[in-house]
Amino acid sequence: MSVSPKLQQLLTDNGVSFTALDIFNQEFGKGRMMSRRYDADQVDSFLDKVVKDYERLYKLLGDMEVEVEAFRESISNKAEMSVEHLHVRLRKIEHFLQNKR
């Protein structure tokens, strides 16, 4: 799954060091760990679930990034409209005051 550079930077800045691809490509040695071996199929199954969770997380964050950008644009447009509206009202007031003289 592809992640936007902006989102990737946000994740990195907040300590998310693995991508789904990093997890998918992780390989483990064949050594023993305190004389206990892990079932390779169980590890693979677990990592598959983690990869899917990461992919869902990236999709969710990407969707939220799009929504935030749309919200920012909407706020910006409303602010511009408000300023324009104030200019129109100011011109009307000026016109009214000039006609009162």
N, CA, C and O atoms as a MOPAC input file, in Angstrom:
PM7 MOZYME 1SCF
protein

 N      0.84900 1    -1.17600 1     0.00000 1
 C      0.00000 1     0.00000 1     0.00000 1
 C      0.88400 1     1.22600 1     0.00000 1
 O      1.85400 1     1.30500 1     0.75400 1
 N      0.55300 1     2.16700 1    -0.83600 1
 C      1.32800 1     3.39600 1    -0.95700 1
 C      0.82100 1     4.43200 1     0.03600 1
 O     -0.38500 1     4.58400 1     0.23000 1
 N      1.74900 1     5.13700 1     0.65900 1
 C      1.42200 1     6.16500 1     1.63800 1
 C      1.96900 1     7.48100 1     1.11700 1
 O      3.08300 1     7.53200 1     0.59500 1
 N      1.18000 1     8.55800 1     1.25700 1
 C      1.65100 1     9.85200 1     0.78300 1
 C      2.89600 1    10.25800 1     1.57000 1
 O      3.02900 1     9.90200 1     2.74000 1
 N      3.79800 1    10.99200 1     0.94400 1
 C      5.01000 1    11.42500 1     1.65500 1
 C      4.69200 1    12.23100 1     2.91600 1
 O      5.38300 1    12.11000 1     3.92700 1
 N      3.64500 1    13.05100 1     2.84800 1
 C      3.24900 1    13.86700 1     4.00800 1
 C      2.81700 1    12.97200 1     5.16900 1
 O      3.19900 1    13.20100 1     6.31700 1
 N      2.01600 1    11.95000 1     4.85600 1
 C      1.56400 1    11.01100 1     5.88300 1
 C      2.72600 1    10.19400 1     6.41600 1
 O      2.81700 1     9.96300 1     7.62200 1
 N      3.61700 1     9.75200 1     5.53600 1
 C      4.78300 1     8.97900 1     5.97200 1
 C      5.63300 1     9.80300 1     6.92500 1
 O      6.13200 1     9.28300 1     7.92300 1
 N      5.80300 1    11.09600 1     6.62100 1
 C      6.58700 1    11.97200 1     7.49600 1
 C      5.90200 1    12.12700 1     8.85000 1
 O      6.56800 1    12.11600 1     9.88500 1
 N      4.57800 1    12.27100 1     8.85100 1
 C      3.81900 1    12.38000 1    10.09700 1
 C      3.99800 1    11.12600 1    10.94500 1
 O      4.21500 1    11.21400 1    12.15300 1
 N      3.90800 1     9.96400 1    10.31400 1
 C      4.08300 1     8.70600 1    11.04200 1
 C      5.49800 1     8.60500 1    11.60900 1
 O      5.68100 1     8.23100 1    12.76700 1
 N      6.49000 1     8.93800 1    10.79700 1
 C      7.88500 1     8.88400 1    11.23900 1
 C      8.11500 1     9.84700 1    12.40600 1
 O      8.76000 1     9.49500 1    13.39300 1
 N      7.58300 1    11.06100 1    12.28100 1
 C      7.74600 1    12.06900 1    13.33400 1
 C      7.12700 1    11.62300 1    14.65500 1
 O      7.53800 1    12.07000 1    15.72600 1
 N      6.12900 1    10.73400 1    14.56700 1
 C      5.44800 1    10.27100 1    15.76900 1
 C      5.88400 1     8.88100 1    16.20300 1
 O      5.19600 1     8.21900 1    16.98000 1
 N      7.03300 1     8.44200 1    15.69900 1
 C      7.63900 1     7.21300 1    16.19500 1
 C      7.15600 1     5.93400 1    15.54600 1
 O      7.48600 1     4.85100 1    16.02900 1
 N      6.38500 1     6.01300 1    14.46700 1
 C      5.96700 1     4.80000 1    13.76400 1
 C      7.09600 1     4.43800 1    12.81800 1
 O      7.29800 1     5.09200 1    11.79500 1
 N      7.83000 1     3.39200 1    13.16600 1
 C      9.04300 1     3.09300 1    12.41600 1
 C      8.87700 1     1.99200 1    11.38000 1
 O      9.74900 1     1.81100 1    10.53100 1
 N      7.78200 1     1.25800 1    11.43300 1
 C      7.58100 1     0.17300 1    10.48400 1
 C      6.45300 1     0.49900 1     9.52100 1
 O      5.46300 1     1.13500 1     9.88200 1
 N      6.62700 1     0.05100 1     8.29700 1
 C      5.53300 1     0.07800 1     7.33200 1
 C      5.00500 1    -1.34500 1     7.21400 1
 O      5.63500 1    -2.29000 1     7.68900 1
 N      3.85800 1    -1.49200 1     6.58500 1
 C      3.31700 1    -2.83400 1     6.36600 1
 C      4.30500 1    -3.66700 1     5.55900 1
 O      4.46500 1    -4.86200 1     5.80400 1
 N      4.96000 1    -3.03700 1     4.60300 1
 C      5.93700 1    -3.74400 1     3.77600 1
 C      7.14500 1    -4.19000 1     4.60500 1
 O      7.66800 1    -5.28500 1     4.39900 1
 N      7.58900 1    -3.34300 1     5.54400 1
 C      8.69400 1    -3.73200 1     6.43800 1
 C      8.33200 1    -5.00000 1     7.21000 1
 O      9.14200 1    -5.92000 1     7.33000 1
 N      7.12100 1    -5.03500 1     7.72300 1
 C      6.67600 1    -6.19000 1     8.51200 1
 C      6.57000 1    -7.42600 1     7.61600 1
 O      6.99400 1    -8.52200 1     7.98300 1
 N      5.99200 1    -7.21600 1     6.43200 1
 C      5.81900 1    -8.32900 1     5.49800 1
 C      7.16400 1    -8.94100 1     5.11200 1
 O      7.28400 1   -10.16100 1     5.00400 1
 N      8.17100 1    -8.10100 1     4.90500 1
 C      9.48100 1    -8.57400 1     4.44500 1
 C     10.41600 1    -9.02100 1     5.57300 1
 O     11.51100 1    -9.51500 1     5.30400 1
 N     10.00300 1    -8.85500 1     6.81700 1
 C     10.85500 1    -9.24000 1     7.94600 1
 C     11.11600 1   -10.74300 1     7.93600 1
 O     10.19300 1   -11.54700 1     7.80500 1
 N     12.37300 1   -11.10000 1     8.07600 1
 C     12.73900 1   -12.51300 1     8.16000 1
 C     13.41300 1   -12.76000 1     9.50000 1
 O     14.06900 1   -11.87300 1    10.04700 1
 N     13.25200 1   -13.95000 1    10.01600 1
 C     13.81800 1   -14.31800 1    11.30100 1
 C     14.82500 1   -15.44300 1    11.09500 1
 O     14.66200 1   -16.30500 1    10.23100 1
 N     15.86300 1   -15.40500 1    11.91000 1
 C     16.88600 1   -16.45000 1    11.83700 1
 C     16.35500 1   -17.78100 1    12.33500 1
 O     15.28000 1   -17.85200 1    12.93000 1
 N     17.10300 1   -18.81300 1    12.09000 1
 C     16.70300 1   -20.17400 1    12.48000 1
 C     17.21900 1   -20.55500 1    13.86400 1
 O     17.01100 1   -21.68300 1    14.31200 1
 N     17.89300 1   -19.62000 1    14.54900 1
 C     18.49000 1   -19.91900 1    15.85300 1
 C     17.46200 1   -20.20900 1    16.92700 1
 O     16.25200 1   -20.11100 1    16.71800 1
 N     17.98400 1   -20.56300 1    18.06700 1
 C     17.13000 1   -20.86400 1    19.21200 1
 C     17.08400 1   -19.64200 1    20.11500 1
 O     18.05600 1   -18.89500 1    20.22400 1
 N     15.97800 1   -19.45800 1    20.73600 1
 C     15.81800 1   -18.35100 1    21.66400 1
 C     15.50500 1   -18.95400 1    23.02500 1
 O     14.38300 1   -19.39800 1    23.26900 1
 N     16.48000 1   -18.96900 1    23.89600 1
 C     16.33800 1   -19.56400 1    25.22200 1
 C     15.78700 1   -20.98600 1    25.12200 1
 O     14.89200 1   -21.37800 1    25.87000 1
 N     16.33700 1   -21.73400 1    24.19400 1
 C     15.98300 1   -23.13000 1    23.92100 1
 C     14.49400 1   -23.32000 1    23.63000 1
 O     13.94800 1   -24.39800 1    23.86500 1
 N     13.85100 1   -22.29600 1    23.13100 1
 C     12.44700 1   -22.39400 1    22.75000 1
 C     12.31900 1   -22.00400 1    21.28600 1
 O     12.82300 1   -20.95800 1    20.87700 1
 N     11.67600 1   -22.80100 1    20.52600 1
 C     11.47200 1   -22.50200 1    19.11900 1
 C     10.03300 1   -22.03000 1    18.91100 1
 O      9.10500 1   -22.43900 1    19.60800 1
 N      9.89700 1   -21.16400 1    17.93500 1
 C      8.56400 1   -20.64800 1    17.60500 1
 C      8.05000 1   -21.36000 1    16.36000 1
 O      8.81200 1   -21.68900 1    15.45100 1
 N      6.76700 1   -21.58600 1    16.34200 1
 C      6.13400 1   -22.22200 1    15.19300 1
 C      6.10000 1   -21.20000 1    14.05600 1
 O      5.44300 1   -20.16500 1    14.16900 1
 N      6.80300 1   -21.49000 1    12.96900 1
 C      6.92500 1   -20.56000 1    11.84400 1
 C      5.55500 1   -20.21100 1    11.26600 1
 O      5.32800 1   -19.06700 1    10.87100 1
 N      4.64400 1   -21.17800 1    11.21000 1
 C      3.31300 1   -20.90900 1    10.66600 1
 C      2.53300 1   -19.93900 1    11.55100 1
 O      1.80800 1   -19.08100 1    11.04700 1
 N      2.68200 1   -20.07700 1    12.87700 1
 C      2.00700 1   -19.15800 1    13.79000 1
 C      2.58300 1   -17.74500 1    13.66600 1
 O      1.84600 1   -16.75900 1    13.67200 1
 N      3.90400 1   -17.66700 1    13.55600 1
 C      4.54600 1   -16.35200 1    13.39600 1
 C      4.08200 1   -15.71800 1    12.09000 1
 O      3.72200 1   -14.54100 1    12.07000 1
 N      4.08800 1   -16.47700 1    11.01000 1
 C      3.64100 1   -15.95800 1     9.70900 1
 C      2.18400 1   -15.51000 1     9.76000 1
 O      1.83000 1   -14.45800 1     9.22700 1
 N      1.35300 1   -16.30700 1    10.39900 1
 C     -0.06500 1   -15.96500 1    10.51100 1
 C     -0.24900 1   -14.66300 1    11.29400 1
 O     -1.02800 1   -13.79400 1    10.90400 1
 N      0.47900 1   -14.54600 1    12.40000 1
 C      0.39900 1   -13.33200 1    13.21200 1
 C      0.87800 1   -12.12100 1    12.41400 1
 O      0.22100 1   -11.08000 1    12.41300 1
 N      2.01400 1   -12.25100 1    11.73700 1
 C      2.55100 1   -11.13600 1    10.95600 1
 C      1.60200 1   -10.75200 1     9.82000 1
 O      1.49000 1    -9.57200 1     9.49000 1
 N      0.92300 1   -11.71900 1     9.22400 1
 C     -0.07000 1   -11.41400 1     8.19500 1
 C     -1.18200 1   -10.53000 1     8.75600 1
 O     -1.62800 1    -9.58900 1     8.10000 1
 N     -1.62500 1   -10.83800 1     9.97100 1
 C     -2.66000 1   -10.03100 1    10.62600 1
 C     -2.14300 1    -8.62200 1    10.92200 1
 O     -2.86100 1    -7.64000 1    10.72800 1
 N     -0.89400 1    -8.52500 1    11.39100 1
 C     -0.30000 1    -7.22000 1    11.68400 1
 C     -0.19900 1    -6.39000 1    10.40800 1
 O     -0.50400 1    -5.19700 1    10.41700 1
 N      0.22700 1    -7.01400 1     9.31200 1
 C      0.33200 1    -6.31700 1     8.01800 1
 C     -1.04100 1    -5.79400 1     7.60200 1
 O     -1.15300 1    -4.64800 1     7.16600 1
 N     -2.07700 1    -6.60300 1     7.72500 1
 C     -3.42500 1    -6.16500 1     7.34700 1
 C     -3.88600 1    -5.00100 1     8.21400 1
 O     -4.50700 1    -4.05900 1     7.72200 1
 N     -3.57700 1    -5.07000 1     9.51900 1
 C     -3.92300 1    -3.95200 1    10.40100 1
 C     -3.20000 1    -2.67700 1     9.97000 1
 O     -3.80800 1    -1.60700 1     9.93600 1
 N     -1.92800 1    -2.77600 1     9.64700 1
 C     -1.16800 1    -1.61500 1     9.19400 1
 C     -1.76600 1    -1.04500 1     7.91200 1
 O     -1.89300 1     0.17100 1     7.76800 1
 N     -2.13100 1    -1.92300 1     6.98500 1
 C     -2.72800 1    -1.45300 1     5.73900 1
 C     -4.03500 1    -0.71600 1     6.00300 1
 O     -4.29900 1     0.32400 1     5.40100 1
 N     -4.86100 1    -1.26300 1     6.91400 1
 C     -6.11700 1    -0.58200 1     7.26900 1
 C     -5.82600 1     0.75200 1     7.93400 1
 O     -6.49700 1     1.74800 1     7.66300 1
 N     -4.82200 1     0.77300 1     8.80800 1
 C     -4.44000 1     2.00800 1     9.49300 1
 C     -3.97600 1     3.06100 1     8.49100 1
 O     -4.38000 1     4.22000 1     8.57900 1
 N     -3.12600 1     2.66500 1     7.53500 1
 C     -2.65800 1     3.61000 1     6.52000 1
 C     -3.81300 1     4.12800 1     5.67900 1
 O     -3.85400 1     5.31100 1     5.34400 1
 N     -4.75000 1     3.25500 1     5.33500 1
 C     -5.90200 1     3.69900 1     4.54400 1
 C     -6.72800 1     4.68600 1     5.34400 1
 O     -7.13000 1     5.72800 1     4.82500 1
 N     -6.98400 1     4.36500 1     6.60400 1
 C     -7.75800 1     5.25500 1     7.46600 1
 C     -7.06400 1     6.61200 1     7.60000 1
 O     -7.70700 1     7.65400 1     7.47000 1
 N     -5.76400 1     6.60100 1     7.85900 1
 C     -5.02800 1     7.85500 1     7.99300 1
 C     -5.00100 1     8.63900 1     6.68200 1
 O     -5.09100 1     9.86600 1     6.68900 1
 N     -4.87700 1     7.93700 1     5.56900 1
 C     -4.90500 1     8.60400 1     4.26300 1
 C     -6.25600 1     9.25400 1     4.01000 1
 O     -6.32400 1    10.38500 1     3.52900 1
 N     -7.33800 1     8.53600 1     4.33400 1
 C     -8.68400 1     9.09800 1     4.17600 1
 C     -8.86500 1    10.31500 1     5.07300 1
 O     -9.45600 1    11.31500 1     4.66400 1
 N     -8.35400 1    10.22500 1     6.29500 1
 C     -8.47000 1    11.34800 1     7.22500 1
 C     -7.65400 1    12.54900 1     6.73600 1
 O     -8.06300 1    13.69700 1     6.90600 1
 N     -6.50900 1    12.27500 1     6.13400 1
 C     -5.67800 1    13.34700 1     5.59100 1
 C     -6.45100 1    14.10600 1     4.50900 1
 O     -6.40600 1    15.33500 1     4.45800 1
 N     -7.15400 1    13.37600 1     3.64900 1
 C     -7.95700 1    13.99100 1     2.59200 1
 C     -9.08300 1    14.82100 1     3.21400 1
 O     -9.34500 1    15.94100 1     2.77600 1
 N     -9.74400 1    14.27400 1     4.23300 1
 C    -10.83200 1    14.99500 1     4.89400 1
 C    -10.33700 1    16.26600 1     5.57500 1
 O    -10.99200 1    17.30500 1     5.49600 1
 N     -9.19900 1    16.19500 1     6.23400 1
 C     -8.64100 1    17.36800 1     6.90500 1
 C     -8.32000 1    18.45200 1     5.88000 1
 O     -8.60100 1    19.62900 1     6.10500 1
 N     -7.73400 1    18.05200 1     4.75800 1
 C     -7.39400 1    19.02600 1     3.71300 1
 C     -8.65800 1    19.67600 1     3.16000 1
 O     -8.68300 1    20.88500 1     2.93200 1
 N     -9.70600 1    18.88300 1     2.94200 1
 C    -10.97500 1    19.42500 1     2.45500 1
 C    -11.57700 1    20.37400 1     3.48600 1
 O    -12.12900 1    21.41400 1     3.12500 1
 N    -11.47600 1    20.02600 1     4.75700 1
 C    -11.98100 1    20.87700 1     5.83300 1
 C    -11.21900 1    22.19800 1     5.88000 1
 O    -11.81700 1    23.26400 1     6.03000 1
 N     -9.89800 1    22.12000 1     5.75000 1
 C     -9.09000 1    23.34600 1     5.73900 1
 C     -9.48300 1    24.25100 1     4.57500 1
 O     -9.59700 1    25.46700 1     4.72800 1
 N     -9.68500 1    23.64100 1     3.41700 1
 C    -10.07800 1    24.41600 1     2.23800 1
 C    -11.44300 1    25.06200 1     2.45900 1
 O    -11.65800 1    26.21800 1     2.09400 1
 N    -12.35900 1    24.30800 1     3.05500 1
 C    -13.69000 1    24.82800 1     3.33400 1
 C    -13.62300 1    26.02200 1     4.28700 1
 O    -14.29400 1    27.03200 1     4.07900 1
 N    -12.81300 1    25.89400 1     5.32200 1
 C    -12.65300 1    26.99300 1     6.28300 1
 C    -12.05300 1    28.20800 1     5.59400 1
 O    -12.48900 1    29.33700 1     5.81800 1
 N    -11.06700 1    27.97600 1     4.77000 1
 C    -10.42100 1    29.06100 1     4.04600 1
 C    -11.42100 1    29.77300 1     3.14200 1
 O    -11.45800 1    31.00300 1     3.09400 1
 N    -12.23000 1    29.00000 1     2.42700 1
 C    -13.23900 1    29.58900 1     1.54600 1
 C    -14.25600 1    30.39700 1     2.32900 1
 O    -14.65900 1    31.47600 1     1.89400 1
 N    -14.67300 1    29.89200 1     3.47500 1
 C    -15.64800 1    30.60900 1     4.29800 1
 C    -15.04700 1    31.89500 1     4.84200 1
 O    -15.72700 1    32.91800 1     4.91300 1
 N    -13.77800 1    31.84900 1     5.22500 1
 C    -13.11500 1    33.04600 1     5.72800 1
 C    -13.02600 1    34.09200 1     4.62000 1
 O    -13.25600 1    35.27700 1     4.85900 1
 N    -12.69000 1    33.64800 1     3.40300 1
 C    -12.62400 1    34.57300 1     2.27700 1
 C    -13.99700 1    35.15800 1     1.98800 1
 O    -14.11800 1    36.35100 1     1.70900 1
 N    -15.03600 1    34.32300 1     2.05200 1
 C    -16.38600 1    34.81300 1     1.80400 1
 C    -16.78900 1    35.80800 1     2.88200 1
 O    -17.44700 1    36.80500 1     2.58200 1
 N    -16.40900 1    35.56000 1     4.12400 1
 C    -16.74900 1    36.45900 1     5.21400 1
 C    -16.09300 1    37.81600 1     5.02000 1
 O    -16.72900 1    38.84800 1     5.23700 1
 N    -14.82500 1    37.82700 1     4.61300 1
 C    -14.12200 1    39.07900 1     4.37300 1
 C    -14.79100 1    39.82700 1     3.22200 1
 O    -14.99500 1    41.04000 1     3.28700 1
 N    -15.13000 1    39.08000 1     2.16500 1
 C    -15.79700 1    39.70900 1     1.02400 1
 C    -17.14900 1    40.26400 1     1.44300 1
 O    -17.52000 1    41.36200 1     1.03000 1
 N    -17.87700 1    39.53200 1     2.24300 1
 C    -19.18000 1    39.98100 1     2.74400 1
 C    -19.02100 1    41.26600 1     3.56500 1
 O    -19.82400 1    42.19100 1     3.44100 1
 N    -17.99800 1    41.31300 1     4.39000 1
 C    -17.75100 1    42.52000 1     5.19200 1
 C    -17.44100 1    43.72100 1     4.30300 1
 O    -17.88600 1    44.83300 1     4.58500 1
 N    -16.68400 1    43.50400 1     3.23700 1
 C    -16.38700 1    44.59900 1     2.30300 1
 C    -17.66600 1    45.13000 1     1.65700 1
 O    -17.83700 1    46.34000 1     1.50700 1
 N    -18.54900 1    44.23100 1     1.28000 1
 C    -19.81300 1    44.64500 1     0.66900 1
 C    -20.63000 1    45.45200 1     1.67000 1
 O    -21.18000 1    46.49900 1     1.32900 1
 N    -20.70800 1    44.97300 1     2.88200 1
 C    -21.47800 1    45.70100 1     3.91400 1
 C    -20.85900 1    47.06200 1     4.20300 1
 O    -21.56900 1    48.05100 1     4.38300 1
 N    -19.52800 1    47.10400 1     4.24600 1
 C    -18.84200 1    48.37400 1     4.48700 1
 C    -19.14700 1    49.36700 1     3.36700 1
 O    -19.39200 1    50.54400 1     3.62900 1
 N    -19.13400 1    48.89500 1     2.12800 1
 C    -19.46200 1    49.78000 1     0.99800 1
 C    -20.89700 1    50.28600 1     1.10400 1
 O    -21.17100 1    51.44900 1     0.80700 1
 N    -21.80100 1    49.42800 1     1.52000 1
 C    -23.20000 1    49.85200 1     1.68100 1
 C    -23.31900 1    50.92000 1     2.77200 1
 O    -24.04200 1    51.90400 1     2.61900 1
 N    -22.60600 1    50.71100 1     3.85800 1
 C    -22.63500 1    51.69700 1     4.95400 1
 C    -22.04500 1    53.01600 1     4.49400 1
 O    -22.59500 1    54.07800 1     4.78400 1
 N    -20.92300 1    52.95800 1     3.77500 1
 C    -20.31000 1    54.18100 1     3.25000 1
 C    -21.27300 1    54.89900 1     2.31900 1
 O    -21.41900 1    56.11900 1     2.38800 1
 N    -21.92700 1    54.14300 1     1.45300 1
 C    -22.89900 1    54.73000 1     0.52900 1
 C    -24.03900 1    55.37700 1     1.29700 1
 O    -24.46200 1    56.48800 1     0.97500 1
 N    -24.53500 1    54.68400 1     2.31100 1
 C    -25.62000 1    55.20200 1     3.13300 1
 C    -25.19400 1    56.51300 1     3.82200 1
 O    -25.94400 1    57.48900 1     3.82400 1
 N    -23.99800 1    56.52500 1     4.39700 1
 C    -23.50900 1    57.72400 1     5.08900 1
 C    -23.30100 1    58.88800 1     4.11100 1
 O    -23.57100 1    60.03600 1     4.46300 1
 N    -22.84000 1    58.61800 1     2.92800 1
 C    -22.62500 1    59.66800 1     1.92200 1
 C    -23.98000 1    60.24700 1     1.49000 1
 O    -24.08000 1    61.45200 1     1.25800 1
 N    -24.98800 1    59.44000 1     1.38200 1
 C    -26.30600 1    59.90800 1     0.95600 1
 C    -27.03400 1    60.66200 1     2.07500 1
 O    -27.94700 1    61.44000 1     1.79500 1
 N    -26.65200 1    60.44800 1     3.30800 1
 C    -27.26000 1    61.11700 1     4.43900 1
 C    -26.78300 1    62.55300 1     4.57400 1
 O    -27.46800 1    63.37500 1     5.18300 1
 N    -25.63300 1    62.86400 1     4.02300 1
 C    -25.06100 1    64.21400 1     4.16200 1
 C    -25.82400 1    65.19500 1     3.41000 1
 O    -25.48400 1    66.37800 1     3.41600 1

